[in-house]
Amino acid sequence: MPTGQLRIRDMELIVALHEEGNMTQAAKRLGITEPALSKQLKEIERRIQTPLFERGDGGVVATASGRAFVAHAMEIIQSFRRAIHEAHETKNNEPNRLRIGVSTSHPIQ
């Protein structure tokens, strides 16, 4: 995989680790082992060429880079899930449902 290229699963891993603050809990939440999570985190950090978390006896804490990354990763995950949902709606010819909120990417008509 080229440097910097990430998958949606990588984003979910980073968000889970940030939210849990603990490798064991994040691994459990993701349905993987702690060593697998640690290995994947190291690979992600290698690909983007920056540390995202500081590891310690009490768990993990996002670095400044990690906090910035997490904010964008959450948006990406939400957009990805919305895209899948809307693709399914269109496939099934279901009318769009009312969505509460404001999108910064779509002007109000």
Secondary structure in CASP SS format (residue, H / E / C, confidence):
PFRMAT SS
TARGET T0000
AUTHOR 0000-0000-0000
METHOD secondary structure of the structure
MODEL  1
M C 1.00
P C 1.00
T C 1.00
G C 1.00
Q C 1.00
L C 1.00
R C 1.00
I H 1.00
R H 1.00
D H 1.00
M H 1.00
E H 1.00
L H 1.00
I H 1.00
V H 1.00
A H 1.00
L H 1.00
H H 1.00
E H 1.00
E H 1.00
G C 1.00
N C 1.00
M H 1.00
T H 1.00
Q H 1.00
A H 1.00
A H 1.00
K H 1.00
R H 1.00
L H 1.00
G C 1.00
I C 1.00
T C 1.00
E H 1.00
P H 1.00
A H 1.00
L H 1.00
S H 1.00
K H 1.00
Q H 1.00
L H 1.00
K H 1.00
E H 1.00
I H 1.00
E H 1.00
R H 1.00
R H 1.00
I H 1.00
Q C 1.00
T C 1.00
P C 1.00
L C 1.00
F E 1.00
E E 1.00
R E 1.00
G E 1.00
D C 1.00
G C 1.00
G E 1.00
V E 1.00
V E 1.00
A E 1.00
T C 1.00
A H 1.00
S H 1.00
G H 1.00
R H 1.00
A H 1.00
F H 1.00
V H 1.00
A H 1.00
H H 1.00
A H 1.00
M H 1.00
E H 1.00
I H 1.00
I H 1.00
Q H 1.00
S H 1.00
F H 1.00
R H 1.00
R H 1.00
A H 1.00
I H 1.00
H H 1.00
E H 1.00
A H 1.00
H H 1.00
E H 1.00
T H 1.00
K H 1.00
N C 1.00
N C 1.00
E C 1.00
P C 1.00
N C 1.00
R C 1.00
L C 1.00
R C 1.00
I C 1.00
G C 1.00
V C 1.00
S C 1.00
T C 1.00
S C 1.00
H C 1.00
P C 1.00
I C 1.00
Q C 1.00
END
